[in-house]
Amino acid sequence: MAPSDMLNLTLSEAAARVERRTLSPVELTEAALQRIAAVDKVLSAYITVCGEQAREVAQPATTSARSTVSPSPSRTTSTRAVSARRQARRSWPTSFPQRTPP
């Protein structure tokens, strides 16, 4: 797949391709970094591009994607974490005190 085609994928499409192993996180990262290098001289959209860090993160993600059945967050979230989130939501205040002007 051409780098420009990779960058036109939605996140869902890219995740599905990574899951099917037709696209690796390293390839996707490299495509994004090449695009940034090509257009950032004109746009100046990034203050700092951390390409090496992105590559370091993508490499283990590639290994992880190859070794797992499904990287879907819904399948990896523990029931304990879900219960903790629900409990936290219950403890949120339903209304906030009104601020009086000085």
N, C-alpha and C positions, 0 to 999 in steps of 0.2 A: 504494500500500500504506500502510495506517495505521501510524503510528509504533509503536504497541503490538504490531502484528503483526511488525514488523521485529525487535523485541527478543526475540521468542519463537523466532526462527530459531536453529538450531545454527550454529556457525562454518562447517561444510561447506556448509550450505544457503545461508548469506549469501554465501560465496565463489562458489558456483555462480551465484547471481543476479547478482553483480557481473560475473562472467565473461560471462554472457549479456546483460549490460547492462540488466537489468530493475530493478536497484537500484544506486545509486551509493554510493561510500564517504562522500560528503558527506551524503547522506540518512541513512545509517546512523549517522554521527557525530552529526548533529543530533538524531536520535531518542534516542540514548543520553544526550546532554547535557540534553535536555528531561526525560527520566525522572529523571536525577540531580537536576535542579532541583526536580522535583515531590516526591521522597521523601527527599532528604537533610536537609531541615529536621527531619524526624521521626527518621530513622535516625542521622544524623551519622556516616555511614560513610566519608566522605572528609575528609581534613584540608585538602587543596587540590584544586580542580578546575581543570585547565588547559584550559579550553574553547577559547581562542584558539589555543593550540598544537595542539590536536586538529584544529581546522578547517584550520590551515595544513598539517598533514600529510595530511589527507583530500583537499585540493584537488589536489595533484600525483598522488595515488593514483588519483583519478578520471581524470585525463588519461592516466596510464599504463595504466589498465585499458581505456581506449578505443583506445589505439594498439597494444596487444600482442595476439598471438593467444591466448596462455594465460599467466596469471600464476602457473601452477603451479610451486612450488619445485622439483619434480623435473625440470622442463624447463629451469630457469634455473641449476641448480647445475652448475658446471663439473666436468669429470672431474678436473682438478687439485685442486679443493677436496675431492672425494670421496677421492682418493688420499691427500691430506694427513691427512684424518680417520682413514682406515684405518691409516696409518703411526703416528699418535699413539696409537691404541688398542693397537697391537702393543707399544709401548714402555711401557705402563702396568705397574707392578709387579703380579705375580700374588699376592704376599702381602706383608703389611706387618710390620715388626719388632714383636715383642711389647714392650709397655711394662712395665718393672719398677717396682713400687711403691718409694717412697723409704724 
